[in-house]
Amino acid sequence: MIRRTPARPVDVEELFPELVPFRRESVRLHPRAGSPSCYDSSVGGPLLWPVAEPWPVCREEHFDLDTVSELQAAVPMVPIVQVRQADAPGVPFPEGTDLLQVLWCPYAHGEYCYPLPQVHWRDSGVIKDILPTPEPVEDLPKDWYPNPCVVHPEQVTEYPSWDLSRDTHDALQARFDELKATTGLYYSYHLAEAPGIKLGGYPGWTQEPCWPDCEACGGRMEHLLTVASEEFDGESWRTWLPVEDRTDSGWTEAADNPAGLCLGDVGGVYIFECRTCPDRPIGHWFDCS
């Protein structure tokens, strides 16, 4: 089944023409519980991994948030997202690749207690012999790695909220207030960034933006992937919940958090990349409410 975000209830660019230069496209993955194969785009599903390449493990210092105890290294990474280029319109894949794979170590790392991600770009056509995706090891923090989900990719248009400059936000504030008074719509919740797990567009920040710079060239990185705890919340569902998941009472239970994630206090992990450097180094950030 496809997933379709409803048409915007108002014309964003007519109401706020100042936002036109900031328009971006994203791909909402719309994960839903299922049994994807290693050949499919998925969230939390098996990866198309070449048998000649060892499965990645985390050898960094990490710890268990529940016990606040340091853990032994060499924990196998867990699959987060696999996306085929055909399912990701507008996402700039490196030349010669057609498959994006994101994994992470689902234990806490560093001062801000983040999962540690890896990004792999591949040419799926050259992978012949496949390494089976390992089962997660016992006692992992279950809500830090996703349940297997099939995806229903959809390209949508976004505008910034947290990422608006102070001057632009101040210039629009009166019209944002008027929109709320006349329609009940909050610009930031209902019209700006799409919630949920997505590629491209703007990060679904829970707190103030924290864009990383590339250590190699110094330039600001681009947003690649948001991995959110939920697909929508008590406000955003009104305009972002797909048509197919709506019921008379609100939404289907399967649509809220099919991946079973809870990153901190319903937060998100944001993965970035430098598209200037040839090896496309990555950065990441984690925040929660």
N, C-alpha and C positions, 0 to 999 in steps of 0.2 A: 504494500500500500504506500502511496506517496503521502507526503506531509506538506501542507500548504499553509503558510502564514497568512492570516487575513489581510486584505488590502488595508493600508493605513487609513484610519478613520478621518484624518484631515490631510490636506496637502502641505507637507512639512515645508517644502521649498517656497511655496507661495506665502505662507505665514512668516517664514523666517529665511528670506533670501540670503542673509549673511552666512547661512550654513552650507550653501551650494559648494564652495571650494573645499569643504571638509567631508563631502560625501565619500563613503567607502563601501565596497561590496564585501560581504562575508558569506561563508557557506555554513549554514546551520546543519549539523549532522543528524539531529533528531534521533538519537539512539532509542531503541526499544528492545526489550528482552527477546533473545532469540538464540540461534545456534549457527553463527557464521562459520564458514570454512576459512582456511588460511589464504584462499584466493579472493576473498571478499573484502570490501571496505567494512570496517567494524570498529566498535569501541569495546575494549577488553577481550577481543577475540584472539584466536591463534594467528601467528604471523607467518608470512611466506619468507622463511629464513633459510638461507643456503646451508647445507649440511657441512660444507667445508669451513664455515665460520663459527667459532665457539659462541654459545649463548652468553650474552654479556652479564657480568656480575658486578655488584657494587663493592669496591674495595676502600671506599672512603669511611671515615669515622661517622657512625650514626648511632641513634639510640631509640629506645622504646618510650613513647610519650607517657604510657600508662604507668610504667615503673621508673621512668627517668633514669634508666640504667643503660650504660654503653653496651653495644652488641658486637659480637664477633663479625668481622668483615666477610666479604665474599658471599653476599646474599644475591641470588639470581634476580635480575630485573624482571618486572612484570609488564605485560603489554597494556598500553593505554589506548592508542589509536593506530589504526592502519587505514590509509585512504589511497585509493587509486586515482590517478590524474583525471580519468573520465568522470569521477564523482566530485571533482573539486574545481568547477569552472572559476576562472579568474585567479586561482592560486598559482604563483610562478614557480613551477618545478624546475630544478636545475636541468640543463641540457643533457639529454641521454637518460633521463630517469622518468619513471611513470608510477612510482610507488613511494609513499611517505609512511614511515614507521616511527612511532614515539613510544618509548618505554621509560619507566622510572623505578628507582628504589623506593618502596613504600614505607620506609622508616624516616624518622626526623633527622635532619642535617642542619648544622650551623646554628647561628644565633636565633634565626627566625623559624626554625623547626620545619623546613620545607622538604618535600620529596625531591630526589635528585634525578632529573631527566636526561635522556639521550635521544638524539634524532638521527635517523638513517634514511637516506634517499637511495632508491634502488631502480635498476632496470629489471622488471619482473620477467622479461623474456629470456634472460640468461640463467635464471634459476631453474635447474632441472631436478636435482636431488634436494629434498626438503628435510630440515631438522625439525622434529616434532617440538612444539612449544611445551616447555615443562610446566607441570602443575605448580601453583604457588606453594612455597614451603609452609610448614605448619606454623601457627601462631603469628602470622602476619597481621597487622592491623587491618581488618577486613574492609573498613570503610575508606581505606586509602588506595584501594585498587578496584577497578570496575568489574561488575558482573558482565559476562559476554552479552553483547548487544549487536543486532543488525542495525544498519543506519539507513536513513532516508534523506539524503543530502538535498538541500534547497538553498539557492543563492538569494540573498536579501540585501537591501540597502540599509546602511546605518549612518548615524550622525553622532558626534561626540557629546558627552555630557561632562564627565570628570575631566576630559581632555580639552574642553573649551578654555581658551585664555580668559583671564579675569576681565579684561576689557570687553571681549565679545559677550561673555555671560552677562555682564552688567548692562550692556546695550540691549540685550534681549529680555532682561528680567521682567519688565513690565508686561511684555507680550506673553511670556511664560505664565505670569500670574493671571492674565486675562483668559488664556486658554483654560487654565484650571477652573476659573470662575464660571465660564460659559459651557464647558464640556465635561468637566471632571477629570480631564486628562493631565497627568504630570508629564512634562516633556521628557525628563530623565528616565522615568519608568516605562512609559508607553510608546515613545517615538524615537529614542536615541539608539543605544546599543542593544542588539539582540542578546537575550540571556541564553544560558545553556552552553553545551560543548560545541565549539565552532572553530572554523579556520578563518583567518584574516579579519578584516574589519577592525574594530576597536576592542581592546581588552575589556572584559566585563568587571572592571574594578569594584571591589567592595570598599576600599579606602582610597586615599589620594594616589594618583598615578606614580609609578616608579619605573620609567623606561630605562633599560640598561644601555650603556654605550659599549661598542665593540672594543675589546682590549687591544686588538691588532691595529685598527685604523682610526679609532676614536669616534667614529660616527655613531649616531643613534640607531639602534637596531629596530627592525620591523616586527610587528606582531604576527606570529605564525599560528598559535593555537591557544585558546582558552579551554581549560578543563574545569568546569564549574560543578559545585556540589549538587545543584538542582537545575532543572530545565526552565523553571520559572518560579516566581514567588507570589505572595498574596496580592500584589499590585500588577506586576508585569504580565500575568497570564491574560489580562483583559484584552490586550492587543497582540501578544506574541504567541499565545497558545494556538497550535495548528487547528484548522477547521475540523479535521478528522478526529480530534481528541476531545471535542466539546460535547458536553451533555447538558441536559436541562438544569442540573444542579451545579455545573461548573466544568469539571474535567474528569477524564478517566483516570483511575488510580495508576495505571501503567505508564502514564505520561509524565508524572511528577518527578520521579527520580529512578528511572529504570536501571541506571548503572550502579545504584546503591552506594554512592559516594557521600562522604561527609568530611570535607577537608577543613580541619579546624572547626570554627563556629560557622558552618555553612559558607565557607570561603571558596577560593579558586586558585588554581595554578596557571600562570601565564608564561608561555614559552615564546621566545623571540629569536630572530636570526639576523645576521648581517648579510645582506645580499650584494654587498660591494666586494668583500673578500672572497676569493675563489673557493675556499673550503667551507664557506657559510657557517662560521662559528655561531653558537647559540648562547643565549642568556635566559634567565628565568626569574620569576618573582612569585611570591605567595602571600596572599592576604586573606583576612577573614574579619567578620564583624566583632 
